Amino acid sequence: MHITNLISQNFGKFAKKEFPSFIQKVINTGYVKFLGLDMSEFKKPKFYKSLNALFTRELELKRKINTEENTFISPTDSLITECGKIEKDIALQIKGMEYSVEDLLTYYCNDKLERIKNGSFMNFYLSPKDYHRYHSPSNFILKKLIHVPGKLYPVNLKYLNKELDLFVQNERVIIECEKNGKLFYMVFVGALNVGQMVFEFEPRVETNIDTSEMKVYEYENIQINKGDCLGYFKMGSTVVMLWEENSVELEELLHQDVRFGQAIAKEI
């Protein structure tokens, strides 16, 4: 097990501990003030029984989303750190730092790799202050989930600029999706501290545990609707979206903050 996994497991024990209410209130309030969290859509900090409950908070006010059928919405509140065209098999974790899409998706997706080559990609970075839940960017049919154990390097801008193949090295969960016969992937990348990812449709997924075994789950006719909550990170992290060639036109969002529900791409 890599040192980043051990650090994350230990921090996770602290984050999920429920302290006496007056102590927890101090911890939660301090966290909110230190990071400048906007809690206007959520319960007040004092109502969360652990730091982890605060990390994974649900929206109390329903978020308005773009409902146009041909539009993909942002799955998260996040920063778009990189986006654009996949050059053959190569995408960017950040400008100047390339990685292989084949390596990211693993050999379990090799039968679909040709469809993703020369397609489009977009990277969503969730900082510790962001809303940590991820949602469906469109109506789609869920085909497959792949859990890939790995390290838990930070995924902030500093590490994106210095650590080669960061997304490929880190633990991740890949879901294969189909919409109107077109393929896209969502890759949920683990990160330092806690390092756990939860998927509401697949309780068998357990991340940041002592294993090196990849696991694959295949599905038939599971319909996911736009805006549905897919799950949540137990700390800030990254989502990578990859689309089949000639399937979408991306909005101009590089280096911009986006919110779950806003348009990020249109089907071609």
C-alpha positions as CSV (number, residue, x, y, z in Angstrom):
1,M,0.0,0.0,0.0
2,H,1.3,3.4,-1.0
3,I,1.9,6.1,1.8
4,T,-0.8,8.2,0.3
5,N,-3.3,5.4,0.9
6,L,-2.2,5.1,4.6
7,I,-2.4,8.9,5.1
8,S,-5.9,8.9,3.6
9,Q,-7.1,6.0,5.7
10,N,-5.9,7.7,8.9
11,F,-7.5,11.0,8.0
12,G,-10.7,9.1,7.1
13,K,-10.9,7.7,10.7
14,F,-10.8,11.3,12.0
15,A,-13.3,12.6,9.5
16,K,-15.9,10.0,10.2
17,K,-15.6,10.3,14.0
18,E,-18.6,11.8,15.7
19,F,-17.3,14.1,18.5
20,P,-19.5,15.5,21.2
21,S,-21.8,18.1,19.7
22,F,-20.1,21.2,21.0
23,I,-16.7,20.0,19.8
24,Q,-18.1,19.0,16.4
25,K,-19.7,22.4,16.0
26,V,-16.3,24.0,16.5
27,I,-14.7,21.6,14.0
28,N,-17.4,22.1,11.4
29,T,-17.6,25.9,11.8
30,G,-13.8,26.2,11.6
31,Y,-13.7,24.1,8.5
32,V,-16.4,26.2,6.8
33,K,-14.7,29.5,7.7
34,F,-11.2,28.4,6.8
35,L,-12.2,27.2,3.3
36,G,-14.9,29.8,2.7
37,L,-17.7,27.3,2.0
38,D,-20.9,28.7,0.7
39,M,-23.6,26.9,2.8
40,S,-26.6,28.8,1.4
41,E,-27.9,25.6,-0.3
42,F,-27.2,23.3,2.7
43,K,-28.0,22.8,6.4
44,K,-26.1,24.9,8.9
45,P,-22.7,23.4,9.8
46,K,-23.8,22.6,13.4
47,F,-26.3,20.0,12.1
48,Y,-23.6,17.7,10.6
49,K,-22.5,15.0,13.1
50,S,-19.0,14.5,11.6
51,L,-16.6,16.2,9.3
52,N,-17.3,13.5,6.8
53,A,-21.0,14.3,6.9
54,L,-20.2,17.9,6.2
55,F,-17.9,16.9,3.2
56,T,-20.7,14.8,1.7
57,R,-23.6,17.1,2.4
58,E,-26.7,16.9,0.3
59,L,-28.4,19.9,-1.3
60,E,-31.2,21.2,0.8
61,L,-32.5,23.4,-2.1
62,K,-33.2,21.7,-5.4
63,R,-30.7,22.9,-8.0
64,K,-32.1,24.1,-11.3
65,I,-30.5,22.2,-14.2
66,N,-30.5,22.6,-18.0
67,T,-33.1,20.1,-19.2
68,E,-32.5,20.3,-22.9
69,E,-32.3,16.7,-24.2
70,N,-29.3,17.3,-26.5
71,T,-27.3,19.1,-23.7
72,F,-24.8,17.6,-21.3
73,I,-24.6,19.3,-17.9
74,S,-21.8,19.5,-15.4
75,P,-21.9,16.5,-13.0
76,T,-20.2,18.6,-10.3
77,D,-19.4,21.9,-8.8
78,S,-15.8,22.2,-9.9
79,L,-13.0,23.9,-11.9
80,I,-12.4,22.9,-15.5
81,T,-8.7,22.3,-15.4
82,E,-8.4,21.0,-19.0
83,C,-10.7,20.1,-21.9
84,G,-10.5,19.7,-25.6
85,K,-9.9,17.1,-28.3
86,I,-8.3,13.7,-27.7
87,E,-5.4,13.4,-30.1
88,K,-5.6,9.8,-31.2
89,D,-5.2,8.2,-27.7
90,I,-3.7,11.2,-25.9
91,A,-5.6,13.5,-23.5
92,L,-4.3,16.1,-21.1
93,Q,-4.3,16.1,-17.3
94,I,-3.2,19.7,-17.6
95,K,-1.5,21.7,-20.3
96,G,1.9,20.0,-21.1
97,M,1.1,16.8,-19.1
98,E,-0.3,14.1,-21.4
99,Y,-1.6,10.6,-20.6
100,S,-2.9,7.7,-22.6
101,V,-6.6,7.2,-22.6
102,E,-6.0,3.4,-23.1
103,D,-4.0,3.4,-19.8
104,L,-6.7,5.4,-18.0
105,L,-9.6,3.1,-19.1
106,T,-7.6,-0.1,-18.7
107,Y,-7.7,-3.2,-20.9
108,Y,-11.3,-3.8,-19.9
109,C,-12.3,-1.0,-22.3
110,N,-10.0,-2.0,-25.2
111,D,-13.0,-3.2,-27.3
112,K,-14.4,0.4,-27.3
113,L,-11.1,2.3,-27.4
114,E,-11.3,3.1,-31.2
115,R,-14.5,4.9,-30.7
116,I,-13.0,7.2,-28.0
117,K,-9.9,8.0,-30.0
118,N,-10.0,11.6,-31.4
119,G,-13.1,12.2,-29.3
120,S,-13.5,14.9,-26.6
121,F,-12.5,15.2,-22.9
122,M,-13.2,17.5,-20.0
123,N,-11.6,17.4,-16.5
124,F,-13.5,18.6,-13.4
125,Y,-11.5,19.4,-10.3
126,L,-13.4,19.5,-7.0
127,S,-11.5,21.3,-4.3
128,P,-12.2,20.6,-0.6
129,K,-14.6,23.6,-0.4
130,D,-16.8,22.3,-3.2
131,Y,-20.1,20.3,-3.1
132,H,-18.8,16.7,-3.2
133,R,-21.7,14.9,-4.8
134,Y,-21.6,13.9,-8.5
135,H,-24.6,13.6,-10.7
136,S,-25.6,12.3,-14.1
137,P,-24.7,14.7,-16.9
138,S,-27.4,13.3,-19.2
139,N,-30.0,10.6,-19.6
140,F,-28.0,7.4,-20.4
141,I,-27.8,3.6,-20.1
142,L,-25.2,2.3,-17.7
143,K,-23.2,-0.5,-19.3
144,K,-20.2,-1.2,-17.0
145,L,-18.3,-0.1,-13.9
146,I,-14.6,-0.8,-13.4
147,H,-12.9,-0.2,-10.1
148,V,-9.1,0.3,-10.4
149,P,-7.1,0.3,-7.1
150,G,-4.1,2.7,-7.0
151,K,-2.3,5.5,-5.2
152,L,-4.0,8.6,-3.8
153,Y,-1.8,11.5,-4.8
154,P,-3.4,15.0,-4.5
155,V,-5.2,16.1,-7.7
156,N,-4.7,19.9,-7.2
157,L,-3.1,22.1,-9.7
158,K,0.4,21.7,-8.1
159,Y,0.3,18.0,-8.5
160,L,-1.3,18.0,-11.9
161,N,1.7,20.1,-13.1
162,K,4.4,17.8,-11.7
163,E,3.2,14.2,-11.4
164,L,3.3,12.3,-14.7
165,D,0.2,10.1,-15.4
166,L,-1.5,11.2,-12.2
167,F,-4.9,10.1,-13.2
168,V,-3.5,6.7,-14.4
169,Q,-1.6,6.2,-11.1
170,N,-4.4,7.1,-8.8
171,E,-7.3,4.8,-7.7
172,R,-10.3,5.4,-9.9
173,V,-13.8,4.2,-10.8
174,I,-14.8,4.1,-14.5
175,I,-18.4,4.0,-15.7
176,E,-19.2,3.2,-19.3
177,C,-22.3,5.0,-20.6
178,E,-24.4,5.0,-23.8
179,K,-26.7,7.7,-25.0
180,N,-28.5,7.4,-28.4
181,G,-26.0,4.8,-29.5
182,K,-23.0,7.0,-28.6
183,L,-20.4,6.1,-26.0
184,F,-19.0,8.2,-23.2
185,Y,-17.1,7.5,-20.0
186,M,-17.0,9.1,-16.6
187,V,-13.8,8.5,-14.6
188,F,-13.9,9.3,-10.9
189,V,-10.4,9.8,-9.6
190,G,-9.5,9.3,-5.9
191,A,-7.3,11.8,-4.1
192,L,-5.3,12.3,-0.9
193,N,-7.2,12.3,2.4
194,V,-10.1,9.9,2.9
195,G,-9.8,8.7,-0.7
196,Q,-13.3,7.0,-0.6
197,M,-15.9,7.2,-3.4
198,V,-19.5,6.0,-3.0
199,F,-21.8,5.0,-5.8
200,E,-25.4,4.8,-4.9
201,F,-26.3,2.3,-7.7
202,E,-23.4,0.0,-6.8
203,P,-22.9,-0.8,-3.1
204,R,-20.2,-3.4,-3.8
205,V,-17.6,-0.7,-4.7
206,E,-15.2,-0.2,-1.8
207,T,-12.3,2.2,-2.4
208,N,-9.1,2.9,-0.5
209,I,-8.9,-0.7,0.9
210,D,-6.0,-3.1,1.0
211,T,-6.3,-4.6,-2.5
212,S,-4.6,-4.6,-5.9
213,E,-7.4,-6.4,-7.7
214,M,-9.5,-4.7,-10.4
215,K,-13.2,-5.4,-10.3
216,V,-15.7,-5.2,-13.1
217,Y,-19.5,-5.0,-12.9
218,E,-21.6,-5.2,-16.0
219,Y,-25.2,-4.2,-16.3
220,E,-28.2,-4.6,-18.5
221,N,-30.8,-1.9,-19.2
222,I,-30.1,0.3,-16.2
223,Q,-31.4,3.7,-17.2
224,I,-29.9,6.7,-15.4
225,N,-31.7,10.1,-15.7
226,K,-30.2,13.5,-16.1
227,G,-29.4,15.1,-12.7
228,D,-29.7,11.8,-10.7
229,C,-27.2,11.7,-7.9
230,L,-24.6,9.0,-8.8
231,G,-22.7,9.2,-5.5
232,Y,-20.1,11.3,-3.7
233,F,-16.4,11.8,-2.9
234,K,-15.5,11.8,0.8
235,M,-13.0,14.6,0.0
236,G,-12.2,16.8,-3.0
237,S,-11.1,15.0,-6.2
238,T,-11.5,14.9,-10.0
239,V,-14.0,13.6,-12.6
240,V,-12.8,13.1,-16.2
241,M,-15.4,12.8,-19.0
242,L,-14.5,11.2,-22.3
243,W,-16.8,11.3,-25.3
244,E,-16.8,9.3,-28.5
245,E,-15.5,11.0,-31.7
246,N,-18.0,13.3,-33.4
247,S,-20.6,13.1,-30.6
248,V,-20.4,16.4,-28.8
249,E,-19.3,20.0,-29.1
250,L,-17.8,21.3,-25.8
251,E,-18.6,24.7,-24.3
252,E,-15.7,27.1,-23.9
253,L,-15.1,26.5,-20.2
254,L,-11.3,26.1,-19.8
255,H,-10.2,27.4,-16.4
256,Q,-13.7,28.4,-15.4
257,D,-15.7,27.4,-12.4
258,V,-18.8,25.4,-13.2
259,R,-21.8,24.3,-11.2
260,F,-23.7,21.0,-11.3
261,G,-26.6,21.6,-13.7
262,Q,-25.1,24.1,-16.1
263,A,-24.5,23.2,-19.8
264,I,-21.0,21.9,-20.7
265,A,-21.5,20.3,-24.1
266,K,-24.1,19.8,-26.9
267,E,-24.7,16.6,-28.9
268,I,-23.7,17.0,-32.6
